[in-house]
Amino acid sequence: MKFATKAIHAGIEPDQSSGAIMTPIFQTSTYVQDAPGVHKGYEYARTQNPTRNVLQNQLAALENGQHGICFASGLAATDAIMKLFQSGDHIISCNDLYGGTYRIFTKVYGKFGMEFSFVDMTNIANIENAINPKTKLIWIETPTNPMLNIVDIAAVCELAKKHNLLVCVDNTFASPYLQTPLDLGADFVLHSATKYLGGHSDVIHGAIVVKEKALADQLYFIQNASGAVPGPQDCFLILRGIKTLHIRVERACENAEKIAAFLASHPAVATVNYPGFASHPGHNIAKKQMKKFGAMVSFSLKDDRIEAANKVLSSTQLFSLAESLGGVESLIGHPATMTHASIPLAERQKTGVVDSLIRLSVGIEDADDLIEDLKKALG
Ligand SMILES: *Cc1c(COP(=O)(O)O)cnc(C)c1O
């Protein structure tokens, strides 16, 4: 089945009891049993919920995996993966990472004796050099946030197999429409479904997809044992969002391409980070592992003072100044003070998150109007 058909049909069946074509919101905490232990597969809604099950099956299909496991947020999904490991274990991650992921790694799991190395993954040798006998997992984000670097997923997976390590890919920025890391050898795909999967900026949600039953069983155990489960209404909203994922992402990518070209030609702009440019160092890898180049663009200004960035950030009319990404509406953000404020200054500047860096999540509005908005703000 091709992606667009999967987005509408995979894992989805009309409700058995009513024929409702849309998955009902099973807003219940428990289920009646005919006799002790005799039930329809549902006992208590932390453990199982029919709305959540449909979403889990659909996500597994979209990511070409076997099992989907949903959580109350992207970070709750990250938390569940961390709980597969223990004190003394070492994890290698990219140095250009979602701020909240960096925070849970260092401030929450660091406290329990887990160790993390943050390396520039655009050079595979940096990962190989960071591997030690305690290393268990490689955690990839690609495209990275906010510098839009590209990590070669297949190459990292090959290295990981050689050293018997697991690989998790945070696929939030690409969405399964653009990139399916399990096909490239990853063990886990993680999503903040809050972003492209939901797509309408109205829900917080997270998910993991895996192929291996053994990994899925451990994650279902943690989902139930730790209890960071999503509500059925939130699962419904993600199911509804996914039905237009391919159309939304396609349009957003087209808009981003035009906006990146406009920014690159603007005299006030210093650099534009966009993997769709042939000059981007990760362009060929992006071409190989992604269907399109995504709808995230970041750029810095020639005037590198924070005041210059602030002026642009507060002058746009269509681009709303807000955290988050992946919705139908375009957003503008300031990584240094917003999404990446929890990353220490020295660490941040090493990776290029300078004070004048501005990040765009390009939505599905008319590209000409978006460009006009940026033109005025920069002018
Ligand atoms: C937003 C985001 C997360 C965290 O997800 P939440 O749903 O906000 O908990 C993780 N990774 C990336 C790349 C994100 O953009």
The ligand as a Tripos MOL2 file, in Angstrom:
@<TRIPOS>MOLECULE
LIG
   15    15     1     0     0
SMALL
NO_CHARGES

@<TRIPOS>ATOM
      1 C1          8.7240   18.7660   20.4280 C.3       1 LIG1
      2 C2          9.8040   17.7670   20.2530 C.ar      1 LIG1
      3 C3         10.0150   16.7630   21.1970 C.ar      1 LIG1
      4 C4          9.2290   16.6820   22.4850 C.3       1 LIG1
      5 O1          7.8890   16.3740   22.2560 O.3       1 LIG1
      6 P1          6.6850   16.8630   23.2110 P.3       1 LIG1
      7 O2          5.4930   16.3140   22.5260 O.co2     1 LIG1
      8 O3          6.7370   18.3540   23.2580 O.co2     1 LIG1
      9 O4          6.9420   16.2570   24.5530 O.co2     1 LIG1
     10 C5         11.0180   15.8380   20.9370 C.ar      1 LIG1
     11 N1         11.7730   15.9070   19.8210 N.ar      1 LIG1
     12 C6         11.6120   16.8750   18.8970 C.ar      1 LIG1
     13 C7         12.4800   16.9050   17.6950 C.3       1 LIG1
     14 C8         10.6240   17.8380   19.0880 C.ar      1 LIG1
     15 O5         10.4770   18.8040   18.1790 O.3       1 LIG1
@<TRIPOS>BOND
     1     1     2 1
     2     2     3 ar
     3     2    14 ar
     4     3     4 1
     5     3    10 ar
     6     4     5 1
     7     5     6 1
     8     6     7 2
     9     6     8 1
    10     6     9 1
    11    10    11 ar
    12    11    12 ar
    13    12    13 1
    14    12    14 ar
    15    14    15 1
@<TRIPOS>SUBSTRUCTURE
     1 LIG1         1 GROUP 0 **** ****
